[in-house]
Amino acid sequence: MAGGLTPENLLYALLGGLLPPLLWLWFWLKEDRHPEPRRILIATFLAGMFVVPIAFMLERTLSLAAKALGVYRLGGGFITLLFLWAFIEEVLKYLAAKYTALKNKSFDEPVDALIYMITAALGFAALENIFFLINAFDANSMSGVLTANLRFMGATLLHMATSGIVGASLGFSFFRKKSRKRNLVIGLFFATLLHFAFNYFIIHNKDGSVFNVFVPLWILIIAIIFTFEMVKKVKMKRA
């Protein structure tokens, strides 16, 4: 298939980047019995997209610093860099949700933390996907199609799963304000750890079977679906 970033391929990149996250968002919103204000959801999704360039700039800065220090490809140095990259993205997704939704009066029940965190994550994944697909289609169209499939199965799921962990941590502490900061730190730590592990195994996947990495993500997504139900019961028990 022909390569090059033609207007047609750009359209495919936009659709391939946006449609899977939007479909996932539709799925998760169905899990919420009390729909959130549409304007807040849109703002949160867009905020998730907005922080992508910030993440890229911070990660690029760290990469340049690591290269200048001569530790970019050293075992421990590169592992630390991967962990910091993951941490940056998880914190930025949280901040996107915090300043558009979690500080808003619409954040009025535990499950909302999951909804808004996942919404921000899907916005982040959408723009990140578009950037990757533009690069892939610029090489050749088949590369773009393959990249879209891998991004749908892997990176989009990853962002949902990690932000779902943070959202669940906040949801479980909804009625315990004293525990929120602690829960947030714990949630961000485990989200970062999962994000780091995914990136590490993708990079060091010697046998080329990416499905060995993706299958645990699917299992985790199923676990988050059950977590939704658990977080819903937090309010029911305390109502």
Number of C-alpha atoms within 10 A of each C-alpha: 6 12 15 16 19 14 9 11 21 18 14 20 26 18 16 23 26 19 13 21 26 16 11 17 21 12 11 16 18 10 15 16 9 11 13 17 10 9 10 18 21 15 19 30 29 21 24 28 22 18 20 21 13 14 21 15 12 16 19 13 12 17 18 13 13 18 14 10 10 11 16 19 12 11 9 11 16 17 16 16 19 20 19 17 22 25 21 17 25 24 18 21 33 23 19 28 31 19 13 21 24 21 10 12 7 13 18 12 15 24 28 27 27 26 28 29 31 32 33 36 34 31 31 30 28 29 22 20 27 22 15 17 29 25 18 23 26 18 15 17 22 14 16 23 17 14 21 24 12 16 23 21 18 20 20 23 22 26 25 27 25 30 33 29 27 28 30 27 25 30 28 22 19 22 15 10 11 10 14 17 13 14 20 19 14 16 22 23 19 15 25 26 15 20 24 21 17 20 18 15 13 18 11 10 13 9 7 10 10 16 13 13 16 19 13 12 22 16 11 19 18 12 13 20 13 11 19 22 13 17 24 19 15 18 16 9 7 7 6
